[in-house]
Amino acid sequence: MFEVQQVMSSSVGSIISYIREGFYTIYSIVKGHIVTFVNLFRKKVTLQYPEMRWELPEGYRGLPTLPVDPETGQDACIGCGACTRACPTELITVEAHMDEGTKKRVVDSFTMNIGLCMFCGLCVEVCPVGALAMSGNYELAAFSREDLIYDRAKLNELGGTREPKPEPEAPVPAGEEAV
């Protein structure tokens, strides 16, 4: 007799759990439809990508590049290797030698494996001459990993030209007010 009561109570419990799951299913479907209905009247945020582009926020960290100085026609890299040491993924390779005539370091090659870059901006921060800059370029798709290794010429091309240095303002003599 005890076994029959146990079997009956377990079957009643399973029927109740099926009914509970049925109500939860109906609740979930209604809730999903409500979310869909509410979002139906919101402002659309989809862009037709190739024709329309996002406006990037100020300070966007895209691809690190070597902008060219318009006065000299060259980038400002001095080959110190600070960017190489600061990069956590070790994607930057700088090879340089000392010029005997000028006693200055001359950059032989500058390469970046952009496929490894995490766009942290540490290389830009540590550059003593400000040769590196983060660009707004976010289209970095390539068919092979070798295409993601950029040399100095490619980084110069992607960096464009460096903004001219602002003229320092003349100091205001003591006792006069600035207008």
Buried (B, 14 or more C-beta within 10 A) or exposed (E): EEEEEEEEEEEEEEEEEEEEEEEEEEEEEEEEEEEEEEEEEEEEEEEEEEEEEEEEEEEBBBBBBBBBBEEEEEBBBBBBBBBBEBBEEEBBBBEBEEEEEEEEBEBEEBBBBBBBBEEBBBBBEBBEEEBBBBBBBBEBEEEEEEEBBBEBEBBBEBBBEBEEEEEEEEEEEEEEEEE
